[in-house]
Amino acid sequence: MHTMLAATAFLVVLNGFLRGAKKAQIDVFLSVILLGLLVACFVFFGWKAGVAAIVLAFVYAIIARPLAARAAARLLGSTAGPKGAYIGLPPAALARISKILGPSENKTPIEEVLSGRNKDAEEALLAYCEANEQIKEVMREFRAKRETLLALYRRLELAGAGQWVVGHYVPASAIAYPHTLRYLLRTPLETKDQLARAAAAMVMHFERGDPVQ
């Protein structure tokens, strides 16, 4: 039973990182299986075992998250080699900020930007970046200021990068990692096509591990 719970929790988390037309149906199918396992624990092993199974399902899901993220990146086409490996889940602080910044179910990224709802979260993101010595080094290298990072973040959102991929909210992670920030600061972004290509590069990097050159 523990093995089945762990495996199902892993598959639920993995499906959450993947894309596809049948993602919703698969999620429902896996949720039904997980619910059935929990009910079986209550029926055959008693309420204590049932409660323990619920707790364990959450624990297994948390433990499985990093492994599921890497598996999802590989399934989505991760580039082989050390420079093409999936970067991993964002640090906890960045993940918390990104959760606020990411679009809600009822709003598109553009509507989120225009609503001004995430001003405090944007400030938190900038503070996170400025507290990172490697980010500060890149900023000094390109003479970039706080406003530069904010402009990059907002432009990436509007250019199509405002989406969740394998645990990353792309515009936030793009300016919060030194190698992607360096890429953005040295890449011409004057035209719409240049910005769209940079946004696509960021999505592929955080989703599949495609290297940024």
C-alpha positions in Angstrom: 0.0 0.0 0.0 2.8 2.4 0.8 4.5 1.7 -2.5 1.2 2.3 -4.4 0.7 5.6 -2.5 4.2 6.8 -3.1 4.0 5.9 -6.8 0.6 7.5 -7.3 1.8 10.7 -5.5 4.8 10.8 -7.7 2.7 10.5 -10.9 0.3 13.2 -9.7 3.2 15.6 -9.1 4.9 14.6 -12.4 1.7 15.2 -14.4 1.5 18.7 -12.8 4.8 19.6 -14.4 3.9 18.2 -17.9 2.0 19.7 -20.8 -0.5 18.2 -23.1 -4.1 18.1 -24.2 -4.9 15.1 -21.9 -3.2 16.6 -18.8 -6.5 17.4 -17.1 -7.9 13.9 -17.8 -4.8 12.2 -16.6 -4.9 14.4 -13.4 -8.5 13.3 -12.8 -7.6 9.6 -13.4 -4.7 9.7 -11.0 -6.7 11.6 -8.4 -9.4 8.9 -8.5 -6.7 6.3 -8.0 -5.2 8.2 -5.1 -8.6 8.7 -3.5 -9.4 5.0 -4.0 -6.2 4.0 -2.2 -7.0 6.3 0.7 -10.5 4.9 1.0 -9.1 1.4 0.9 -6.8 2.3 3.9 -9.8 3.4 5.9 -12.0 0.4 5.0 -9.4 -2.4 5.3 -7.0 -1.0 7.9 -9.0 1.3 10.1 -9.3 5.1 10.6 -5.8 5.5 12.1 -4.2 3.8 9.1 -6.4 6.0 6.8 -5.3 9.2 8.5 -1.7 8.1 8.3 -2.2 7.4 4.6 -3.4 10.9 4.0 -0.4 12.4 5.8 1.9 10.1 3.9 0.4 11.0 0.6 1.3 14.6 1.2 4.8 13.7 2.5 5.4 11.5 -0.6 4.3 14.3 -2.9 6.7 16.8 -1.2 9.6 14.3 -1.3 8.8 13.4 -5.0 8.7 17.0 -6.2 12.4 17.5 -7.1 12.6 14.1 -8.7 9.4 14.6 -10.6 10.6 18.0 -11.9 13.7 16.5 -13.3 11.8 13.6 -14.8 9.4 16.1 -16.4 12.2 18.1 -17.9 13.7 14.9 -19.4 10.3 13.8 -20.8 9.9 17.3 -22.3 13.2 17.0 -24.2 16.0 17.9 -21.9 19.3 18.5 -23.8 21.9 16.0 -22.9 25.2 17.0 -21.2 26.1 19.0 -18.2 25.3 22.3 -19.9 21.9 21.1 -21.0 20.6 19.6 -17.7 17.5 20.9 -16.1 18.4 23.5 -13.6 16.2 22.1 -10.8 13.4 23.7 -8.8 13.8 27.3 -7.7 15.1 28.1 -4.2 12.3 28.2 -1.6 12.4 32.0 -1.3 12.1 32.5 -5.1 9.4 29.9 -5.3 7.3 31.7 -2.7 7.7 35.0 -4.6 7.0 33.4 -7.9 3.8 31.8 -6.6 2.4 35.3 -5.9 3.7 36.7 -9.2 2.4 33.9 -11.4 -1.0 34.4 -13.1 -4.1 33.3 -11.3 -6.6 30.9 -12.9 -8.9 33.7 -14.0 -6.4 36.1 -15.3 -3.9 36.1 -18.2 -0.3 37.3 -17.6 -1.1 40.5 -19.4 -4.1 41.2 -17.2 -2.0 40.5 -14.1 0.5 43.1 -15.3 -2.1 45.7 -16.1 -3.9 45.2 -12.8 -0.9 46.2 -10.8 -1.8 43.4 -8.2 1.8 42.2 -7.8 3.7 45.4 -7.0 4.8 44.1 -3.6 5.8 40.7 -5.0 7.8 42.5 -7.7 9.7 44.5 -5.1 10.3 41.2 -3.2 11.7 39.7 -6.4 14.0 42.6 -7.0 15.2 42.5 -3.3 15.9 38.7 -3.7 18.0 39.4 -6.8 19.9 42.2 -5.2 20.7 40.0 -2.2 22.4 37.5 -4.5 26.1 38.2 -4.9 26.3 36.5 -8.3 23.3 38.6 -9.6 24.9 41.8 -8.2 28.1 40.9 -10.0 26.3 40.5 -13.3 24.5 43.8 -12.7 27.8 45.5 -12.1 29.3 43.9 -15.2 26.5 45.4 -17.4 25.9 48.5 -15.3 22.3 47.3 -14.8 20.1 48.9 -12.1 17.1 47.7 -10.2 14.9 49.3 -12.8 16.7 47.3 -15.6 15.7 44.0 -13.9 12.1 45.1 -13.4 11.9 46.2 -17.1 13.2 42.8 -18.2 10.8 41.0 -16.0 7.8 42.9 -17.3 8.9 42.7 -21.0 9.3 38.9 -20.7 5.8 38.6 -19.3 4.3 40.5 -22.2 6.4 38.7 -24.7 5.0 35.3 -23.9 7.3 34.0 -21.1 4.7 34.7 -18.4 4.0 31.0 -17.7 4.8 28.2 -15.4 7.2 25.5 -16.6 8.5 22.6 -14.4 8.2 24.6 -11.2 9.5 27.9 -12.5 7.6 31.1 -13.2 9.8 32.0 -16.2 10.0 35.8 -16.0 10.9 35.7 -12.3 13.5 32.9 -12.6 15.0 34.5 -15.7 16.3 37.5 -13.8 17.0 35.6 -10.6 19.7 33.3 -12.0 23.0 34.9 -13.0 23.5 32.9 -16.3 20.1 33.8 -17.6 20.3 37.4 -16.5 23.7 37.7 -18.2 22.1 36.2 -21.4 19.3 38.8 -21.3 21.5 41.7 -20.6 23.9 40.9 -23.5 21.2 40.0 -26.0 19.7 42.7 -28.2 16.0 43.1 -27.2 15.1 46.2 -29.2 12.6 44.6 -31.6 9.5 42.5 -31.0 11.1 39.5 -32.7 14.3 39.7 -30.6 12.2 39.9 -27.4 10.0 36.9 -28.5 13.1 34.8 -29.2 14.6 35.7 -25.8 11.3 34.8 -24.1 11.2 31.5 -26.0 14.8 30.7 -25.0 13.9 31.3 -21.3 10.9 29.0 -21.5 13.0 26.2 -23.1 15.8 26.7 -20.7 13.7 26.4 -17.5 11.4 23.8 -19.0 13.8 21.4 -20.8 17.3 22.6 -19.7 18.1 24.0 -23.2 21.3 26.0 -22.8 21.4 29.7 -23.3 24.2 31.0 -25.4 
